[in-house]
């Protein structure tokens, strides 16, 4: 999943018939490796740098998503390959449930 490039469509993970075109948007990896086999892989940001980054990222959210009372839901989606994996796992679970009955 972390090697996916140029994703054009994101699927709603709960309502699989719903999808959104995301072509042309800039994607940024959400995870970065900081540990490997119990060892730190490189320099870590200072607490001040981490706080600044978190504040900057938070500022990108629409105001409606940041309010405490009645916040708007922030839509997320999954990529086509993650959607296929999700579907496969759900189907496997259904087959396993039928076999156990």
PyMOL commands that set and color helices and strands:
alter all, ss='L'
color gray80, all
select helices_A, chain A and resi 47-59+63-66+80-100
alter helices_A, ss='H'
color red, helices_A
select strands_A, chain A and resi 9-11+19-21+35-36+39-40
alter strands_A, ss='S'
color yellow, strands_A
deselect
rebuild
show_as cartoon
